[in-house]
Amino acid sequence: MEVCLASIMDHDYLLELRDGQVFIDGELQPIKYVTNEELEAFDQAIKAIPVSDDPGYHALLCAKQTQFLVSLLGRAVGEECVDMLTHLLDHLHSHILHYLDDDCDCENHHA
């Protein structure tokens, strides 16, 4: 099974599970204990979001992807893999913050 972890600058970062091993963009990654059931649940969660042109759709999609990436990060081994996952998280987080900043004046809500 293959799922899209993130879309950044028109590039889809695809995760595939082959014989229990994780591949991202065709490269083997040292991420432990990932199951087909987990990928199916993530895929279903993404598909359950009604597709829309509304900016909130993209923010919610990024939030779901962020949640899944964080779960992978906790099982990742090796500096290169952790750096790559962190890079993806940074981009997704930036999209979410951009949406929230456009949607409200968040600084005033913290007072």
Disulfide bonds with the S-S distance in Angstrom:
none
